[in-house]
Amino acid sequence: MMNRHLQQIRIGLLFLVIIMFSAGTGAGSLWAAQEPFDYFGSLQKRLIRDGFSTARVQALYQNPAITFDTRGVSLYFVHNESKLNYDQFLESGPIRRAKQYMADHKTALTDAEKGYGVSRHVITAIMLVETRLGTYVGNRKVISTLSTMAALEDKAVKTRLWKQLEGETHLSYSAFNTRAGKKSGWAYRELKAFLKYAAREKVNPVNVTGSYAGAMGYCQFMPSNALTLARDGNRDGRIDLFSHADAIMSIANYLNHYGWYAGIGEKEAFQVVYHYNHSKYYVRTVLKIVKRLKG
């Protein structure tokens, strides 16, 4: 009886040794499998190489609020412009609210017209289409969105995303790979601009929310535009794109930068607004709204 018990103990110990040996060696280590994948490791190294403080970068990405936003970024690979319904903004309700908006923000719109020669009607039309006059600004963390897209330069990260999207997108792997490559470079530049903007305006980057593309504020500026073309409309010494006065003045400066002037013709106006959103459907809608706001 004792011999049988000892034999069972020996077998148990031998089995345990085999498990421990298997766990500590070979490509399929059990311990390694339990370690979380570091989505932003390569990205952090790039940011540090490009001059951002090591301490700042590491502290930022240790924040659990910054996540790899698979769901948000997947929209870049399934989003279809033709399915958008910009025509909804031409209905009587939105037009009525836009006219009220012009009355409520008359001072800021007047300042924008005087400063940049940009019509209050086109500023309001853009604000209506972009964020429903500041009432819908998106709920995704801008830093997570841009970091996720920028991280796709890392082949391992890109492969992981593809495995999650494979059944949800019409794109082939080749098309996905090409698009991801282009978007990762673009997103990295926007991420750097965002971090610079946040530092300049003393904003906690983790708290800023925006669209699935990383656009932010009532005017939906990408960070590179926020850094260079946004303006302080209420003259409080800082630029806050979640302030109506600042958003209004920023749109005016943006359009003026791309060629808008007082008395501009419709053909030229089309080209200028196209810079705001590279969609002809979008531009046509904005210009139709302008006419209805004038009526």
C-alpha positions in Angstrom: 0.0 0.0 0.0 2.9 2.3 1.0 4.8 1.4 -2.2 1.8 2.3 -4.4 1.4 5.6 -2.6 5.1 6.4 -3.1 4.7 5.5 -6.8 1.8 7.9 -7.2 3.8 10.6 -5.6 6.8 10.0 -8.0 4.5 10.0 -11.0 2.9 13.3 -9.8 6.3 14.9 -9.3 7.5 13.7 -12.7 4.4 15.2 -14.3 5.0 18.5 -12.5 8.6 18.7 -13.6 7.5 18.1 -17.2 5.0 20.9 -17.0 7.5 23.3 -15.5 10.1 22.4 -18.1 7.6 22.9 -20.9 6.5 26.2 -19.5 10.1 27.5 -19.2 11.4 26.5 -22.6 10.3 26.5 -26.2 8.3 29.0 -28.2 5.0 28.1 -26.5 6.0 29.2 -23.0 2.9 29.3 -20.8 4.3 32.2 -18.9 4.9 34.2 -22.0 1.4 33.5 -23.3 0.0 35.2 -20.2 2.0 38.4 -20.7 0.0 41.2 -22.2 1.0 42.3 -25.7 2.7 45.7 -25.7 0.9 47.6 -28.5 2.7 50.9 -27.9 6.2 49.8 -27.2 7.7 50.7 -30.6 5.6 53.8 -30.7 7.0 55.1 -27.5 10.6 54.5 -28.7 9.8 56.6 -31.9 8.4 59.5 -29.9 11.5 59.5 -27.6 13.8 59.4 -30.6 11.9 62.4 -32.0 12.6 64.5 -29.0 9.7 63.9 -26.6 10.7 63.5 -23.0 11.3 59.9 -22.0 9.7 60.4 -18.6 6.6 62.1 -20.2 6.1 59.4 -22.8 6.5 56.5 -20.4 4.2 58.1 -17.8 1.6 58.8 -20.5 1.5 55.3 -21.9 1.4 53.8 -18.4 -2.0 55.4 -18.0 -4.6 52.6 -18.3 -7.0 55.1 -19.9 -4.9 55.0 -23.1 -5.9 51.8 -24.9 -5.4 50.2 -28.3 -8.8 51.3 -29.8 -9.5 48.4 -32.2 -13.2 49.3 -32.5 -12.6 53.0 -33.3 -9.8 52.5 -35.7 -11.6 49.7 -37.5 -13.9 52.4 -38.8 -11.1 53.5 -41.0 -11.2 50.2 -42.8 -15.0 49.8 -43.0 -16.2 53.5 -43.2 -18.0 54.3 -46.4 -18.5 58.0 -47.3 -21.4 57.1 -49.7 -23.5 55.9 -46.7 -23.4 59.2 -45.0 -26.5 61.3 -44.9 -25.5 64.9 -45.1 -28.9 65.8 -46.6 -30.4 65.6 -43.1 -28.8 69.0 -42.3 -30.9 70.6 -45.1 -34.1 69.9 -43.3 -36.1 72.6 -41.6 -35.1 71.7 -38.0 -31.4 71.9 -38.4 -31.7 75.0 -40.5 -33.8 76.6 -37.8 -31.3 75.7 -35.1 -28.4 77.0 -37.3 -30.2 80.4 -37.6 -30.7 80.5 -33.8 -27.0 79.6 -33.4 -26.0 82.7 -35.5 -28.2 84.8 -33.3 -26.7 83.3 -30.1 -23.1 83.8 -31.3 -23.5 87.0 -33.2 -20.5 88.7 -31.6 -18.1 85.9 -32.3 -19.3 85.5 -35.9 -19.1 89.2 -36.5 -15.5 89.3 -35.2 -14.6 86.4 -37.5 -16.1 88.2 -40.5 -14.2 91.4 -39.7 -11.0 89.6 -39.0 -10.9 87.1 -41.9 -13.6 88.1 -44.4 -15.3 84.8 -44.0 -19.1 84.7 -44.0 -20.9 83.8 -40.8 -23.2 81.6 -42.9 -20.4 79.3 -44.1 -18.9 79.1 -40.6 -22.2 78.1 -39.2 -22.9 75.6 -42.0 -19.6 73.8 -41.3 -20.3 73.8 -37.6 -23.7 72.3 -38.3 -22.4 69.4 -40.4 -19.3 68.8 -38.3 -20.8 68.6 -34.8 -24.4 69.6 -35.0 -23.4 73.1 -33.8 -21.2 71.8 -31.0 -23.6 69.2 -29.6 -21.9 66.1 -30.9 -18.1 66.1 -30.8 -17.3 62.4 -30.6 -16.5 60.3 -27.6 -13.3 58.5 -28.4 -10.0 59.5 -26.7 -8.0 61.3 -29.4 -4.7 60.0 -28.0 -5.9 56.4 -28.1 -7.2 56.8 -31.6 -4.0 58.4 -33.0 -1.7 56.1 -31.0 -3.5 53.0 -32.2 -3.2 54.1 -35.8 0.4 55.2 -35.5 1.3 51.9 -33.8 0.4 50.1 -37.1 3.9 50.8 -38.4 4.9 47.9 -36.2 4.3 44.7 -38.2 3.3 42.7 -35.2 0.7 45.3 -34.2 -0.7 45.5 -37.7 -1.0 41.7 -37.9 -2.9 41.6 -34.7 -5.4 44.2 -35.9 -5.9 42.4 -39.2 -6.8 39.2 -37.3 -9.5 41.1 -35.5 -10.8 42.8 -38.6 -10.6 40.1 -41.1 -14.2 39.1 -41.0 -15.5 42.7 -40.7 -13.9 44.5 -43.7 -14.3 44.1 -47.5 -10.6 44.8 -47.9 -8.1 42.2 -48.9 -5.0 41.8 -46.7 -3.0 43.5 -49.4 -5.4 46.5 -49.5 -5.5 46.6 -45.7 -1.7 46.5 -45.5 -1.4 49.4 -47.9 -4.0 51.6 -46.2 -2.6 50.8 -42.8 0.8 51.8 -43.9 -0.3 55.2 -45.2 -2.6 55.9 -42.2 0.1 55.0 -39.7 2.5 57.6 -41.0 -0.2 60.2 -41.1 -1.4 59.3 -37.6 2.1 59.5 -36.2 2.5 63.1 -37.5 -0.9 64.0 -36.0 0.0 62.3 -32.7 3.1 64.4 -32.4 1.1 67.6 -33.2 -1.5 66.6 -30.6 1.1 66.2 -27.9 2.6 69.5 -28.8 -0.8 71.2 -28.8 -1.7 69.7 -25.5 1.5 70.8 -23.9 1.2 74.3 -25.3 -2.4 74.8 -24.2 -1.8 73.0 -20.9 -4.4 70.3 -21.6 -4.3 66.8 -20.3 -4.1 64.8 -23.5 -5.9 61.8 -21.9 -9.0 63.9 -21.4 -9.6 65.1 -25.0 -12.2 63.2 -26.9 -13.1 63.4 -30.6 -14.1 61.5 -33.7 -12.9 58.1 -34.9 -10.3 59.9 -37.0 -8.9 62.0 -34.1 -10.6 65.3 -35.1 -11.5 67.4 -32.0 -13.5 70.3 -30.8 -16.7 72.0 -32.1 -14.9 72.6 -35.4 -13.4 69.1 -35.6 -9.8 70.1 -36.3 -7.1 67.5 -36.7 -4.3 68.2 -34.2 -1.9 69.6 -37.0 -4.5 72.2 -37.8 -5.2 72.9 -34.1 -1.5 73.5 -33.7 -1.1 75.9 -36.6 -4.5 77.3 -37.7 -6.6 77.4 -34.6 -7.2 80.9 -33.0 -8.1 82.4 -29.7 -11.6 83.9 -30.4 -12.5 85.0 -27.0 -9.0 86.4 -26.2 -8.6 84.6 -23.0 -5.0 83.7 -23.8 -5.5 80.1 -24.8 -7.0 78.1 -27.6 -9.9 75.8 -26.6 -11.7 74.2 -29.6 -14.5 73.3 -27.2 -15.2 77.0 -26.9 -17.6 78.4 -29.5 -15.7 81.6 -29.9 -12.4 79.9 -30.5 -14.0 77.3 -32.8 -15.7 80.0 -34.9 -12.5 82.1 -35.2 -10.5 78.9 -36.0 -12.8 78.0 -38.9 -12.6 81.5 -40.2 -8.8 81.5 -40.1 -8.7 78.0 -41.7 -10.9 79.1 -44.6 -9.1 82.3 -45.1 -5.8 80.5 -45.1 -7.0 78.4 -48.0 -8.3 81.3 -50.0 -11.7 82.5 -48.8 -12.3 86.2 -49.1 -15.3 88.5 -48.7 -17.5 88.3 -51.8 -15.9 85.0 -53.0 -17.7 83.3 -55.9 -19.4 79.9 -55.6 -16.8 78.0 -57.7 -13.9 79.3 -55.6 -15.9 78.7 -52.4 -16.3 75.1 -53.4 -12.5 74.7 -53.7 -11.9 76.3 -50.4 -14.4 74.3 -48.4 -13.1 71.1 -50.1 -9.9 71.6 -48.1 -12.0 71.2 -44.9 -13.3 67.9 -46.0 -12.3 66.1 -49.2 -15.8 65.1 -50.1 -17.8 66.8 -52.9 -21.0 65.6 -51.2 -19.9 67.4 -48.0 -19.0 70.6 -49.9 -22.3 70.7 -51.9 -24.2 70.2 -48.6 -22.3 73.0 -46.8 -22.9 75.5 -49.7 -26.6 74.5 -49.9 -26.9 75.2 -46.1 -25.3 78.6 -46.7 -28.0 79.5 -49.2 -30.8 78.5 -46.8 -29.3 80.4 -44.0 -29.3 83.5 -46.1 -32.9 83.0 -47.2 
